[in-house]
Amino acid sequence: MVPAEQRSLYAAASAGAIAQNVYLFAASAGLAAVIRAWIDRAAIADALGLDPDQQVLLSQTVGWPKR
């Protein structure tokens, strides 16, 4: 029901909220996280089996912090 010209804006806002939740969980679990935008979107989409109308906006790495 979202107009086509506004869909990318809503998708970006949703991705930001999801990423923030991952950051909060990682911090609470003693993990580190980082958002990555310079990624091979086609390879990720293929690995995840995404449909042609789905796209990868960001990738977020989560792991143990450097000690």
A tleap script that builds the chain and sets N, CA, C and O, in Angstrom:
source leaprc.protein.ff14SB
mol = sequence {
  NMET VAL PRO ALA GLU GLN ARG SER LEU TYR
  ALA ALA ALA SER ALA GLY ALA ILE ALA GLN
  ASN VAL TYR LEU PHE ALA ALA SER ALA GLY
  LEU ALA ALA VAL ILE ARG ALA TRP ILE ASP
  ARG ALA ALA ILE ALA ASP ALA LEU GLY LEU
  ASP PRO ASP GLN GLN VAL LEU LEU SER GLN
  THR VAL GLY TRP PRO LYS CARG
}
set mol.1.N position { 0.814 -1.196 0.000 }
set mol.1.CA position { 0.000 0.000 0.000 }
set mol.1.C position { 0.862 1.267 0.000 }
set mol.1.O position { 0.334 2.375 -0.089 }
set mol.2.N position { 2.193 1.105 0.100 }
set mol.2.CA position { 3.094 2.259 0.054 }
set mol.2.C position { 3.312 2.641 -1.407 }
set mol.2.O position { 3.608 1.776 -2.232 }
set mol.3.N position { 3.170 3.927 -1.738 }
set mol.3.CA position { 3.409 4.352 -3.122 }
set mol.3.C position { 4.820 3.981 -3.581 }
set mol.3.O position { 5.769 4.044 -2.798 }
set mol.4.N position { 4.953 3.598 -4.841 }
set mol.4.CA position { 6.232 3.119 -5.378 }
set mol.4.C position { 7.365 4.112 -5.153 }
set mol.4.O position { 8.484 3.699 -4.848 }
set mol.5.N position { 7.110 5.394 -5.292 }
set mol.5.CA position { 8.178 6.400 -5.145 }
set mol.5.C position { 8.663 6.553 -3.706 }
set mol.5.O position { 9.702 7.171 -3.474 }
set mol.6.N position { 7.939 6.007 -2.743 }
set mol.6.CA position { 8.337 6.101 -1.333 }
set mol.6.C position { 8.897 4.791 -0.780 }
set mol.6.O position { 9.359 4.760 0.360 }
set mol.7.N position { 8.866 3.725 -1.548 }
set mol.7.CA position { 9.273 2.412 -1.033 }
set mol.7.C position { 10.734 2.355 -0.615 }
set mol.7.O position { 11.052 1.757 0.413 }
set mol.8.N position { 11.632 2.963 -1.388 }
set mol.8.CA position { 13.051 2.905 -1.029 }
set mol.8.C position { 13.316 3.680 0.261 }
set mol.8.O position { 14.194 3.306 1.039 }
set mol.9.N position { 12.569 4.747 0.491 }
set mol.9.CA position { 12.711 5.514 1.733 }
set mol.9.C position { 12.282 4.678 2.936 }
set mol.9.O position { 12.970 4.657 3.957 }
set mol.10.N position { 11.152 3.995 2.819 }
set mol.10.CA position { 10.677 3.138 3.906 }
set mol.10.C position { 11.635 1.961 4.139 }
set mol.10.O position { 11.895 1.575 5.279 }
set mol.11.N position { 12.154 1.401 3.038 }
set mol.11.CA position { 13.097 0.291 3.167 }
set mol.11.C position { 14.356 0.736 3.893 }
set mol.11.O position { 14.854 0.012 4.755 }
set mol.12.N position { 14.878 1.907 3.567 }
set mol.12.CA position { 16.081 2.412 4.219 }
set mol.12.C position { 15.826 2.685 5.703 }
set mol.12.O position { 16.674 2.381 6.542 }
set mol.13.N position { 14.675 3.250 6.028 }
set mol.13.CA position { 14.338 3.513 7.430 }
set mol.13.C position { 14.212 2.201 8.203 }
set mol.13.O position { 14.674 2.102 9.339 }
set mol.14.N position { 13.599 1.215 7.602 }
set mol.14.CA position { 13.458 -0.090 8.256 }
set mol.14.C position { 14.821 -0.752 8.450 }
set mol.14.O position { 15.097 -1.310 9.512 }
set mol.15.N position { 15.662 -0.692 7.436 }
set mol.15.CA position { 17.004 -1.275 7.544 }
set mol.15.C position { 17.794 -0.603 8.662 }
set mol.15.O position { 18.516 -1.271 9.401 }
set mol.16.N position { 17.660 0.707 8.787 }
set mol.16.CA position { 18.341 1.426 9.862 }
set mol.16.C position { 17.857 0.999 11.236 }
set mol.16.O position { 18.658 0.835 12.156 }
set mol.17.N position { 16.558 0.820 11.380 }
set mol.17.CA position { 16.008 0.391 12.669 }
set mol.17.C position { 16.461 -1.032 13.007 }
set mol.17.O position { 16.793 -1.324 14.156 }
set mol.18.N position { 16.475 -1.897 12.024 }
set mol.18.CA position { 16.917 -3.273 12.247 }
set mol.18.C position { 18.390 -3.288 12.636 }
set mol.18.O position { 18.782 -3.983 13.574 }
set mol.19.N position { 19.207 -2.520 11.914 }
set mol.19.CA position { 20.638 -2.460 12.218 }
set mol.19.C position { 20.871 -1.942 13.629 }
set mol.19.O position { 21.745 -2.443 14.336 }
set mol.20.N position { 20.112 -0.960 14.040 }
set mol.20.CA position { 20.248 -0.432 15.399 }
set mol.20.C position { 19.928 -1.508 16.438 }
set mol.20.O position { 20.615 -1.613 17.454 }
set mol.21.N position { 18.899 -2.298 16.190 }
set mol.21.CA position { 18.574 -3.392 17.110 }
set mol.21.C position { 19.707 -4.413 17.184 }
set mol.21.O position { 20.001 -4.937 18.258 }
set mol.22.N position { 20.337 -4.695 16.054 }
set mol.22.CA position { 21.473 -5.619 16.057 }
set mol.22.C position { 22.624 -5.027 16.863 }
set mol.22.O position { 23.252 -5.731 17.654 }
set mol.23.N position { 22.906 -3.737 16.670 }
set mol.23.CA position { 23.951 -3.067 17.460 }
set mol.23.C position { 23.649 -3.155 18.958 }
set mol.23.O position { 24.545 -3.439 19.753 }
set mol.24.N position { 22.417 -2.916 19.339 }
set mol.24.CA position { 22.045 -2.968 20.757 }
set mol.24.C position { 22.210 -4.372 21.324 }
set mol.24.O position { 22.725 -4.541 22.429 }
set mol.25.N position { 21.770 -5.387 20.566 }
set mol.25.CA position { 21.946 -6.753 21.035 }
set mol.25.C position { 23.427 -7.095 21.142 }
set mol.25.O position { 23.863 -7.671 22.138 }
set mol.26.N position { 24.197 -6.742 20.121 }
set mol.26.CA position { 25.627 -7.052 20.134 }
set mol.26.C position { 26.297 -6.427 21.354 }
set mol.26.O position { 27.095 -7.078 22.028 }
set mol.27.N position { 25.978 -5.181 21.634 }
set mol.27.CA position { 26.565 -4.516 22.800 }
set mol.27.C position { 26.179 -5.230 24.091 }
set mol.27.O position { 27.009 -5.384 24.986 }
set mol.28.N position { 24.933 -5.663 24.191 }
set mol.28.CA position { 24.485 -6.328 25.415 }
set mol.28.C position { 25.114 -7.707 25.579 }
set mol.28.O position { 25.197 -8.220 26.695 }
set mol.29.N position { 25.559 -8.314 24.471 }
set mol.29.CA position { 26.155 -9.641 24.507 }
set mol.29.C position { 27.684 -9.600 24.468 }
set mol.29.O position { 28.335 -10.641 24.378 }
set mol.30.N position { 28.253 -8.393 24.535 }
set mol.30.CA position { 29.706 -8.263 24.503 }
set mol.30.C position { 30.308 -8.486 23.128 }
set mol.30.O position { 31.486 -8.826 23.013 }
set mol.31.N position { 29.520 -8.299 22.093 }
set mol.31.CA position { 29.975 -8.476 20.719 }
set mol.31.C position { 30.197 -7.128 20.051 }
set mol.31.O position { 29.749 -6.093 20.544 }
set mol.32.N position { 30.887 -7.157 18.936 }
set mol.32.CA position { 31.087 -5.955 18.124 }
set mol.32.C position { 30.259 -6.086 16.853 }
set mol.32.O position { 29.975 -7.197 16.405 }
set mol.33.N position { 29.877 -4.969 16.279 }
set mol.33.CA position { 29.104 -4.982 15.040 }
set mol.33.C position { 29.510 -3.788 14.185 }
set mol.33.O position { 29.908 -2.742 14.699 }
set mol.34.N position { 29.404 -3.963 12.892 }
set mol.34.CA position { 29.694 -2.866 11.969 }
set mol.34.C position { 28.816 -3.031 10.726 }
set mol.34.O position { 28.619 -4.138 10.225 }
set mol.35.N position { 28.298 -1.906 10.247 }
set mol.35.CA position { 27.497 -1.883 9.017 }
set mol.35.C position { 28.448 -1.739 7.836 }
set mol.35.O position { 29.404 -0.964 7.875 }
set mol.36.N position { 28.170 -2.487 6.807 }
set mol.36.CA position { 28.987 -2.405 5.599 }
set mol.36.C position { 28.077 -2.107 4.410 }
set mol.36.O position { 27.079 -2.792 4.190 }
set mol.37.N position { 28.437 -1.075 3.650 }
set mol.37.CA position { 27.672 -0.738 2.455 }
set mol.37.C position { 28.442 -1.092 1.187 }
set mol.37.O position { 27.840 -1.240 0.123 }
set mol.38.N position { 29.779 -1.233 1.287 }
set mol.38.CA position { 30.600 -1.593 0.143 }
set mol.38.C position { 30.692 -3.110 0.105 }
set mol.38.O position { 31.640 -3.698 0.624 }
set mol.39.N position { 29.702 -3.735 -0.513 }
set mol.39.CA position { 29.560 -5.191 -0.506 }
set mol.39.C position { 29.188 -5.670 -1.905 }
set mol.39.O position { 28.772 -4.881 -2.753 }
set mol.40.N position { 29.340 -6.948 -2.130 }
set mol.40.CA position { 28.920 -7.556 -3.397 }
set mol.40.C position { 27.456 -7.947 -3.255 }
set mol.40.O position { 27.134 -9.072 -2.874 }
set mol.41.N position { 26.583 -7.013 -3.563 }
set mol.41.CA position { 25.143 -7.214 -3.368 }
set mol.41.C position { 24.606 -8.400 -4.168 }
set mol.41.O position { 23.761 -9.150 -3.681 }
set mol.42.N position { 25.097 -8.567 -5.392 }
set mol.42.CA position { 24.610 -9.666 -6.238 }
set mol.42.C position { 24.985 -11.018 -5.628 }
set mol.42.O position { 24.171 -11.941 -5.620 }
set mol.43.N position { 26.211 -11.137 -5.119 }
set mol.43.CA position { 26.642 -12.400 -4.515 }
set mol.43.C position { 25.847 -12.701 -3.248 }
set mol.43.O position { 25.483 -13.851 -3.000 }
set mol.44.N position { 25.579 -11.681 -2.454 }
set mol.44.CA position { 24.794 -11.875 -1.228 }
set mol.44.C position { 23.368 -12.267 -1.571 }
set mol.44.O position { 22.811 -13.185 -0.969 }
set mol.45.N position { 22.778 -11.579 -2.534 }
set mol.45.CA position { 21.411 -11.899 -2.949 }
set mol.45.C position { 21.324 -13.331 -3.466 }
set mol.45.O position { 20.356 -14.039 -3.190 }
set mol.46.N position { 22.339 -13.755 -4.218 }
set mol.46.CA position { 22.364 -15.117 -4.736 }
set mol.46.C position { 22.501 -16.125 -3.585 }
set mol.46.O position { 21.798 -17.136 -3.560 }
set mol.47.N position { 23.399 -15.851 -2.642 }
set mol.47.CA position { 23.607 -16.761 -1.506 }
set mol.47.C position { 22.352 -16.888 -0.651 }
set mol.47.O position { 22.075 -17.954 -0.102 }
set mol.48.N position { 21.596 -15.804 -0.540 }
set mol.48.CA position { 20.368 -15.815 0.254 }
set mol.48.C position { 19.159 -16.297 -0.534 }
set mol.48.O position { 18.089 -16.505 0.038 }
set mol.49.N position { 19.318 -16.475 -1.833 }
set mol.49.CA position { 18.203 -16.922 -2.665 }
set mol.49.C position { 17.106 -15.886 -2.798 }
set mol.49.O position { 15.923 -16.226 -2.820 }
set mol.50.N position { 17.498 -14.608 -2.886 }
set mol.50.CA position { 16.499 -13.544 -2.984 }
set mol.50.C position { 15.829 -13.549 -4.355 }
set mol.50.O position { 16.437 -13.924 -5.358 }
set mol.51.N position { 14.582 -13.130 -4.378 }
set mol.51.CA position { 13.844 -12.975 -5.625 }
set mol.51.C position { 14.341 -11.718 -6.341 }
set mol.51.O position { 14.938 -10.846 -5.709 }
set mol.52.N position { 14.103 -11.616 -7.649 }
set mol.52.CA position { 14.553 -10.436 -8.401 }
set mol.52.C position { 14.000 -9.109 -7.867 }
set mol.52.O position { 14.627 -8.064 -8.043 }
set mol.53.N position { 12.841 -9.146 -7.223 }
set mol.53.CA position { 12.271 -7.896 -6.690 }
set mol.53.C position { 12.766 -7.580 -5.280 }
set mol.53.O position { 12.308 -6.612 -4.673 }
set mol.54.N position { 13.687 -8.372 -4.754 }
set mol.54.CA position { 14.279 -8.110 -3.448 }
set mol.54.C position { 15.712 -7.629 -3.652 }
set mol.54.O position { 16.379 -8.027 -4.606 }
set mol.55.N position { 16.177 -6.770 -2.749 }
set mol.55.CA position { 17.539 -6.250 -2.891 }
set mol.55.C position { 18.238 -6.169 -1.539 }
set mol.55.O position { 17.599 -6.068 -0.492 }
set mol.56.N position { 19.543 -6.214 -1.591 }
set mol.56.CA position { 20.379 -6.085 -0.400 }
set mol.56.C position { 20.706 -4.611 -0.229 }
set mol.56.O position { 21.269 -3.994 -1.134 }
set mol.57.N position { 20.359 -4.031 0.931 }
set mol.57.CA position { 20.677 -2.626 1.194 }
set mol.57.C position { 22.005 -2.479 1.919 }
set mol.57.O position { 22.833 -1.643 1.558 }
set mol.58.N position { 22.197 -3.291 2.938 }
set mol.58.CA position { 23.391 -3.227 3.782 }
set mol.58.C position { 23.761 -4.623 4.226 }
set mol.58.O position { 22.976 -5.563 4.103 }
set mol.59.N position { 24.957 -4.742 4.738 }
set mol.59.CA position { 25.371 -5.967 5.395 }
set mol.59.C position { 25.898 -5.557 6.758 }
set mol.59.O position { 26.482 -4.484 6.908 }
set mol.60.N position { 25.693 -6.406 7.745 }
set mol.60.CA position { 26.149 -6.077 9.094 }
set mol.60.C position { 26.939 -7.260 9.639 }
set mol.60.O position { 26.416 -8.367 9.768 }
set mol.61.N position { 28.193 -7.011 9.953 }
set mol.61.CA position { 29.056 -8.034 10.514 }
set mol.61.C position { 28.968 -7.971 12.033 }
set mol.61.O position { 29.013 -6.894 12.627 }
set mol.62.N position { 28.841 -9.139 12.650 }
set mol.62.CA position { 28.791 -9.245 14.114 }
set mol.62.C position { 29.828 -10.289 14.530 }
set mol.62.O position { 29.912 -11.365 13.939 }
set mol.63.N position { 30.606 -9.958 15.543 }
set mol.63.CA position { 31.604 -10.914 16.005 }
set mol.63.C position { 32.254 -10.448 17.292 }
set mol.63.O position { 31.849 -9.457 17.899 }
set mol.64.N position { 33.273 -11.191 17.690 }
set mol.64.CA position { 33.985 -10.844 18.918 }
set mol.64.C position { 34.853 -9.613 18.685 }
set mol.64.O position { 35.510 -9.505 17.650 }
set mol.65.N position { 34.861 -8.688 19.636 }
set mol.65.CA position { 35.692 -7.485 19.482 }
set mol.65.C position { 37.178 -7.837 19.554 }
set mol.65.O position { 37.565 -8.817 20.191 }
set mol.66.N position { 37.995 -7.031 18.897 }
set mol.66.CA position { 39.437 -7.205 18.951 }
set mol.66.C position { 39.903 -6.921 20.367 }
set mol.66.O position { 39.494 -5.925 20.964 }
set mol.67.N position { 40.731 -7.757 20.898 }
set mol.67.CA position { 41.190 -7.588 22.292 }
set mol.67.C position { 42.630 -7.151 22.332 }
set mol.67.O position { 43.188 -6.959 23.412 }
savepdb mol mol.pdb
quit
